[in-house]
Amino acid sequence: MVSFLLALPGVFAGLAPVALWKEAMVQSAVLSALATLVGARVLGAEEPIRCLEAFDIAHLRGGETVASKVCFIDGKPFKEGYRRYKIQTVANDDFNAMREVVSRRYRDAGEGEELYPDLILIDGGIGQLNAALDAFTQLRVQLTDIVL
C-alpha cells in the first residue's frame, strides 16, 4: 500500500528530454534523501520512507507525449527502476497522460505481482494529482495520505 502521494508543481518544468532525465535524477536524489532522512518525521509516517518513485510528463517536439519514472531506494538511485513510457491514449494532455502512466505502472502491483513504493512524487499541480488519484481509484488502491 502507498503511504504518501506528493504533488510538486514544476519540479521538472521547461527541460529538454535529455536534461529532464538528468534533472530528474538530481532533484529526485535530493527529494529522496530528504524523504529518507527527515521525510518520515515531516510527513508523520510511522515507518521510514525507503522506496520513492517520481513521475513527470513531457511533450517532445509538440507531437509525442512521454512520461518518466525515477526510483530511489534508501536515498540512492535505483536505475533498474527507471522507466520511460510512451503515452498511447492521448497527446498534449498532461492530466490523462498522468492517469495512463500511473495506471500502467501500478496495475501489476494491484494484482500482487509488484510492491508499492513508500512515497510517490507527482510532478505537477492539482490536475496531475487528481489524475493520479483517479487512476488509483480505478485500480481500487487505498492511499493512506496525500500531500500537496
C-alpha positions in Angstrom: 0.0 0.0 0.0 1.2 3.5 -0.8 1.9 5.6 2.3 2.1 9.0 0.6 1.3 10.6 -2.7 3.0 14.0 -3.1 2.5 16.6 -5.9 5.3 19.0 -6.7 4.4 21.7 -9.2 7.0 22.5 -11.8 9.8 20.4 -10.4 11.0 19.5 -13.9 9.4 22.3 -15.9 10.9 23.5 -19.2 13.6 20.9 -19.6 14.5 19.1 -22.8 14.2 15.3 -22.7 17.9 14.6 -22.0 18.1 17.4 -19.5 14.8 16.1 -18.0 16.4 12.7 -17.2 19.5 14.4 -15.7 17.5 16.9 -13.7 15.0 14.3 -12.6 17.9 12.2 -11.3 19.4 15.2 -9.4 16.2 16.6 -8.0 14.8 13.2 -7.1 18.0 12.3 -5.4 17.6 15.4 -3.2 14.0 14.7 -2.6 14.7 11.0 -1.9 17.4 11.9 0.6 15.1 14.4 2.2 12.3 11.8 2.4 14.6 9.1 3.7 16.3 11.3 6.3 13.5 13.5 7.6 10.6 12.7 5.4 9.1 10.1 7.8 9.1 12.6 10.6 7.9 15.6 8.5 5.2 13.5 6.8 4.2 11.9 10.0 5.0 8.3 8.8 5.3 5.6 11.3 7.9 3.8 9.3 11.0 5.2 7.5 10.5 6.0 3.8 12.7 3.6 2.0 11.4 3.5 -1.6 10.4 6.5 -3.6 9.1 6.8 -7.2 8.6 10.1 -9.1 6.7 10.7 -12.3 6.8 13.5 -14.8 5.1 14.1 -18.2 7.0 15.7 -21.1 6.0 16.7 -24.6 8.6 16.0 -27.3 8.6 18.4 -30.3 4.9 19.1 -29.7 3.8 15.7 -31.0 4.9 12.9 -28.8 4.0 12.7 -25.1 6.1 10.7 -22.8 6.3 10.1 -19.1 9.3 9.3 -17.0 9.6 7.5 -13.7 12.7 7.5 -11.4 13.1 5.3 -8.4 15.2 5.6 -5.3 15.8 3.1 -2.6 17.3 4.1 0.7 18.2 7.5 -0.8 20.2 6.0 -3.7 19.2 5.9 -7.4 17.8 2.5 -8.4 18.3 2.8 -12.1 16.8 -0.6 -12.8 13.5 1.0 -11.7 13.8 4.0 -14.1 11.3 3.9 -16.9 10.2 6.0 -19.8 6.6 5.5 -21.0 5.3 6.4 -24.4 1.8 7.7 -23.8 -0.5 5.8 -26.0 -4.0 7.2 -25.4 -3.7 11.0 -25.5 -1.5 13.7 -27.0 -0.7 17.0 -25.2 -2.9 16.3 -22.3 -0.9 16.1 -19.1 -3.8 15.0 -16.9 -4.8 12.0 -19.0 -1.2 11.2 -19.6 -0.6 11.0 -15.8 -3.7 8.9 -15.4 -2.4 6.5 -18.0 1.1 6.2 -16.7 0.1 5.7 -13.1 -2.5 3.0 -14.2 0.1 1.2 -16.3 2.8 1.3 -13.6 0.6 0.2 -10.7 -1.7 -2.3 -12.4 0.7 -5.2 -11.6 1.1 -4.0 -8.1 -2.6 -4.2 -7.6 -2.6 -7.8 -8.7 0.1 -8.5 -6.0 2.9 -9.0 -8.6 4.9 -6.0 -7.5 5.3 -3.8 -4.4 4.2 -0.2 -4.0 6.7 2.4 -3.0 6.5 4.2 0.3 6.3 7.6 -1.4 5.1 8.6 -4.8 6.0 12.1 -6.2 3.9 13.5 -8.9 5.4 16.4 -10.8 2.6 18.8 -11.4 -0.3 20.5 -9.7 -3.7 19.6 -8.5 -4.8 18.4 -12.0 -2.0 15.9 -12.3 -2.6 14.8 -8.7 -6.3 14.3 -9.3 -5.5 12.3 -12.4 -3.1 10.1 -10.4 -5.8 9.7 -7.7 -8.3 8.8 -10.3 -6.0 6.1 -11.6 -5.6 4.7 -8.1 -9.4 4.7 -7.6 -9.9 2.8 -10.8 -7.2 0.3 -9.6 -9.0 0.1 -6.2 -5.9 1.2 -4.3 -6.4 2.8 -0.9 -3.9 5.6 -0.3 -3.3 6.5 3.4 -2.0 10.0 2.9 -2.0 12.7 0.2 0.3 15.7 0.4 0.2 18.8 -1.8 
